[in-house]
Amino acid sequence: MSTKDFLEKDYYAALGVTKDASQADIKKAYRKLARELHPDKNPGDAKAETRFKEVSEAHGVLSDEKRRKEYDDARSLFGAGGFPSGGFPNGTAGGTGGGAPFDFGDLFSGAGTASSGGGGAGGIGDVLGGLFGGRGGTRTRTRPARGNDLETEVTLDFDEAVAGVTVPLRLSSPHTCPTCHGNGARPGTTPHTCPVCGGIGLTTRNQGAFAFSEPCRECRGTGQIIDDPCPDCKGSGIVTGTRTITVRIPAGVKDAQRIRIAGRGVPGERGGPAGDLFVVVHVRRHNLFGRSGDNLTLTLPVTFPEAALGTTVKVPTLDGSVSLKLPAGTANGRTFRVKGKGVAGKSGAGDLLVTVQVAVPKKLSKGAKEALAAYAEAQSDDPRPHVTSRVTEK
């Protein structure tokens, strides 16, 4: 990301959010716009593709708290007319008053101050390093820029999320040109050092009391000249299109979990590292099992005789079945734990939690009614004496 982009582009407006928007608001706005403008949804629409790139670039800066602060600082410093009026070190705003010309690079040099915490250049100095020359007129090579992050979504079956799965992801985004492998030159040729800036990517010019450094116009700040550009990327080293990558989703992934794939985002500029790819996982519901952390949950219907007399029943697991012994007098709602039959986690597999649910038949045969009546007469104990006693008191 160039300094010019920081000063000229309004990333907040691109996402339709205010400057004080929270990270959650920025993420929500980006997801909404990304879905609407995605190239797969707007095939052949150049305007939608351009907006999609703008939205992705804005999200890449504003979603990173450090880069967002640098962006805000740069626009706050220069977006409203530059430095406050009045005198400057070694001279005045008009460049008169004697003394050596003022170089903006002095503000962002390695000499720390009490307010900056000392040490090397950082923060706003890093942002503006590509705009102004270094201390004493020394030019600094344009810095490599990290590529933007990308985000996509994938939906898995419950069993796949528990066991882990390898999935192909189809992405429409900027990526390294496969023809020239990112150097921008036609295969068989190579770029050469810019003769104007000597490979630095910056040129310096004096204007009155000020010394400015700006991107070299000959090489556009890259420090290299491409005589025969790649026919596919036109010399940029980056193409926008659809690519398919294979991603391994780890076992035990949860619904709405965000997985980071390092280095699979947008390629960096001037040899900078690529951004990261973030995959948001959605997990479909299972028709039998639920999940609580690394534990699986299962509701087991049983008959009244099974709960009263006790029994052994077969219960399913994700990889087979186990026998579960219910003791006599098992109460409705009681939960049994089957060790190690849950989801594999960092500290070992979770458990299977089986909750008993006594099934009450909606219809009874004549024989069943007679049997229950005989049971009620034989088992005449009051199951709710604490409730009955309060009723009889009045």
Secondary structure, DSSP 8 states (H G I E B T S, - for coil): --HHHHHH--HHHHHT--TT--HHHHHHHHHHHHHHH-TTTSTT-HHHHHHHHHHHHHHHHHTSHHHHHHHHHHHHHHTTSSS-SS-BTTB-TTS-SSS--B-GGGGGSS---TTTTSSS--THHHHHTTTS--GGG-------B----EEEEEEE-HHHHHH-EEEEEEEEEEEE-TTTTTS-B-TT---EE-TTTTTSSEEEEEETTEEEEEE-TTTTTSSEE-SSB-TTTTTSSEEEEEEEEEEEE-TT--TT-EEEETT-SS--BTT-----EEEEEEE---SS-EEETTEEEEEEEE-HHHHHH-EEEEEEETTEEEEEEE-TT--TT-EEEETT-S-EETTEE--EEEEEEE---S---HHHHHHHHHHHHH----S-HHHHHHHHT-
